[in-house]
Amino acid sequence: MAQNLDVFDFQLTAERMARIAEPDGGSSLFFDHRDPAMVVQLGRPV
């Protein structure tokens, strides 16, 4: 349990905080859920 509490023992640099605050690009890194072709592919039975 003590090791689990150590997860909070870190600090973010100003540079990393700035990167986190950057706006999201609005696209998935894996696939676009709004792409009709992808929706059809995801809906197919395995």
Beta strands, then each sheet from edge to edge (+ up, - down):
end
